[in-house]
Amino acid sequence: MALIDLRSDTVTRPTAAMWDAMRRAPLGDDVLGDEPSVRALERRVAAMLGKESAVFVPSGTMANQIAIGCHCRLGDEIIAHGESHIIHYETGAPAALSGCMIRPLEGEGGLFAPDACAGAVRGADVHSPRSRLVVVENTHNRGGGTVWGLAQFRAVARTARRARLAVHVDGARLWNACVAEGYSPADFAAHADTVSVCFSKGLGAPVGSALVGSRDVIDEARRLRKRLGGGMRQSGLLAAAAMYALDHHIERLAVDHARARQLGRELARIRGIVVGPGPSRIATNMVFFQLSAEGSTAHEFCRRLRRHGVDMIAMGPKRVRAVLHLDVPDDVVARAAEAVAKAVRPART
Ligand SMILES: *Cc1c(COP(=O)(O)O)cnc(C)c1O
């Protein structure tokens, strides 16, 4: 039987219908400014997020780093949660590309309070770096796929604005947050200057992300994209896949969320495993769990699990992550839970 790959929601292959949309896409040259499918996608995404402009980029990392490059200058400080993607998974790019440092905040599940944000803003003292930007990640990956409530984000954004800081949302999985929490992408984006979104995660497109914001910021973003080598030519192929995903793969994210909750409930019954932050708190498509202290490491566990037909990913010495997505069989929950039960007790397998 084929391996069930739950390492990430990035592992999906295009569906047959998505391939058809890609084959039919009218193409041009996006660097020369006449790629019709990319133009259409950019207009669509800007409208969905209630912003003036959008730019299509190869990855979420590039979208985030272009945003940082647009908002910040050398020596500036970014305020973000200590578990953020921009800290852990973007190769030190805020420092390497934009000369910025990051002030890490604490808070459960990757969220933080307006007061914590206000407390991190530097004064005008000549000794200090300049606070310039607040980055909010929604959903929060290392936090457990957690969702920012609209009221809490609005309060953080207000705090930032009062201190004259810009606000960027790392919305790689903003679509999941919207489906889980019931707000629209535009409701959330209204409180941000820029938002990055990914089509390559739960939406199931093979490649691609976008950055949205005001016309001025996105004009600058287009220059930075070119500088970073992200100017693509017949990228309408990819834009067509993203457009198809926006049309057909947003509402179905609720299926991934329901399966994640189910999987959490099943795993919680297995001895030697603690589902965390707790099965009732699985908010979107991610399930994190902790292996008991005396057993094997997460890496060893994942190796055994693979022999039982399921792939998950080690996210810490004892922490494992499973992510639901559209490219799994209907009996994914039962099969994944069974494989975990076998892999957690190696003596009996
Ligand atoms: C995946 C992800 C990104 C972008 O990742 P790429 O692999 O560069 O597309 C950014 N932020 C978060 C929270 C992510 O999960």
Ligand as a Chemical Component Dictionary entry (heavy atoms), coordinates in Angstrom:
data_LIG
# 
_chem_comp.id                   LIG 
_chem_comp.type                 NON-POLYMER 
_chem_comp.pdbx_formal_charge   0 
_chem_comp.three_letter_code    LIG 
# 
loop_
_chem_comp_atom.comp_id 
_chem_comp_atom.atom_id 
_chem_comp_atom.alt_atom_id 
_chem_comp_atom.type_symbol 
_chem_comp_atom.charge 
_chem_comp_atom.model_Cartn_x 
_chem_comp_atom.model_Cartn_y 
_chem_comp_atom.model_Cartn_z 
_chem_comp_atom.pdbx_ordinal 
LIG C1 C1 C 0 5.716 27.040 5.000 1  
LIG C2 C2 C 0 5.718 28.323 5.738 2  
LIG C3 C3 C 0 6.295 29.478 5.185 3  
LIG C4 C4 C 0 6.932 29.523 3.814 4  
LIG O1 O1 O 0 7.625 28.432 3.467 5  
LIG P1 P1 P 0 8.178 28.134 1.985 6  
LIG O2 O2 O 0 8.568 26.720 2.124 7  
LIG O3 O3 O 0 9.307 29.058 1.777 8  
LIG O4 O4 O 0 7.070 28.367 1.009 9  
LIG C5 C5 C 0 6.241 30.642 5.912 10 
LIG N1 N1 N 0 5.649 30.674 7.113 11 
LIG C6 C6 C 0 5.075 29.601 7.670 12 
LIG C7 C7 C 0 4.391 29.732 8.979 13 
LIG C8 C8 C 0 5.104 28.383 7.016 14 
LIG O5 O5 O 0 4.535 27.311 7.576 15 
# 
loop_
_chem_comp_bond.comp_id 
_chem_comp_bond.atom_id_1 
_chem_comp_bond.atom_id_2 
_chem_comp_bond.value_order 
_chem_comp_bond.pdbx_ordinal 
LIG C1 C2 SING 1  
LIG C2 C3 SING 2  
LIG C2 C8 DOUB 3  
LIG C3 C4 SING 4  
LIG C3 C5 DOUB 5  
LIG C4 O1 SING 6  
LIG O1 P1 SING 7  
LIG P1 O2 DOUB 8  
LIG P1 O3 SING 9  
LIG P1 O4 SING 10 
LIG C5 N1 SING 11 
LIG N1 C6 DOUB 12 
LIG C6 C7 SING 13 
LIG C6 C8 SING 14 
LIG C8 O5 SING 15 
# 
